[in-house]
Amino acid sequence: MSTLPPELILDILLRLPPKDLIRSLCVSKAWYAFIHDQRFINAHLQRSIETNSAPLSILIWSDNPEDAPSGFFSFSFSENETIGAAVRTEQPFKYADNYTHILGNSVHGLVCIRNYVDWEIALWNLSIQKLKKIPFPTFETPRFERLAYYGFGYDSVHDDYKVVGIVDCYTESRQVHIYSLKSNSWKRIQNMPCNNFDFRSDYIVFFNGALNWLMHQVLDETPHIIQTLNLASEEYCQFSTPVDLYDMYNMLTPTLSLEVLGGCLCLCVDRFGAAHDVWVMKEYGMTESWTLLFSIEPEAVPLVHVRSFKPLVLSKNGEMVLLTYKYHNSVFFWYDLKKKSFKQVEFRGHPRVSKVAVSGVGSLFLLDPVIVGRDRQVPSTSKKRKLLSSEVSRSGSQINKR
C-alpha cells in the first residue's frame, strides 16, 4: 500500500461501500481523518449517484412481536433482479420495543424514523448504523389539540437535510415547521395554502427537491391536487392529477397514493375492484406529461381478495416492477409490464412486513460528528480531485511513513 500514489488510493476508497469504509477507519489515523472528511463523504456519495453503482436495497419494518426487539430488516437486489436474504438490523433507538416507524423513503442513505413510545424523531443511516436525534418539536404539544405529519428530504441548494412538520390545529390554518440539520433547529414558515382542501397525510413523498402530498376539497368530489413544498425556496406549488376520480358506476371515489418510481413521481389509483392504475409524471410539474405506466385488472391479481398495490422499484431494464400489497406487505411480486404477468418473490429470513422504504444509495452521512453547522458543498466529478488532492497527498505521505 505504501507504494500506491494518493490518486489511486482515492479511487479505491471512492469505490468501496460504506461498510468497508468503516472497517478502513482502523488502517491509520490518516485514513480515519480522511474518510471522516466531509469532502470525501460528499465525493463518495456523488460517485455512487453518477455511476449508479450502489446495489438497490429495501428497508422493512415489522410490527410482529416475534421480530422484536428490532423489527428492522433489509434485503438487496442483484443484477439479475433476484433478492437476497432479509438481514436483521439493530434497533436504532435501543429500546426494548419495536414501535419505531419509517417516515417516507430513504434520501442519500438516510431515513427519518420515529419511535411511538416517547415520540422521538431521528435521522438514521442504516449502512453505518449512525443515528442523529433531532430536537423535539414544541409545536406538537399538547398532543391532543394538534396533530402533526412529517416529511423528510434534501435541500440541494443549501446542502441541507430537512424534516417538515405539517400541523393540524383545528382552530386555525395548517402550520408548517421545518427542521434543518445544519442549524439543528426548527423554524416556522408560511402556513400551508388551500385551507378548503383536506390533507391526505398517509404519505408525504420527497421528489425533485420538494415534498409532495395529496389534497382534495372537503365539500365535494372534485379531483385531487398534488401540493408541493420546495425545500430550498420554501415556496408552495400545486398541480392536478391525471384522472377523473369519481366513479359514477359504483358511486365510489378511488383511493390514491403517491410514490416515486423509475425516477418519476408516481400516482397509484385503486378503483376498488375495477382495476389498479399506476401513472408516472415524465416531466415533473407538467400535468400533460402524466403517462399510464400499467393497469392491473382484477382477474390478473394472484391473490383474489387483495386489490391495492404499492410499486417499489423498476427493474434495471425497465420491463418489470416490484410490487407489494399495501395492506399485506409480506408478499412481493415482480410484475412484467409487457406480458402482464406476476412472479412471486421468494427470499430467506422473511419477516412480516408492515412498512417499506426503498434506498438506492449507501452513504457515510452522519459519520462526521461535526456535520451540523459545517459549510458543505457536494463537488462535481470534475472538481473532486482538485478538492481532495491535497488531503489525499497528506494522507498518502503519512501512510508511507508508517
Disulfide bonds with the S-S distance in Angstrom:
none
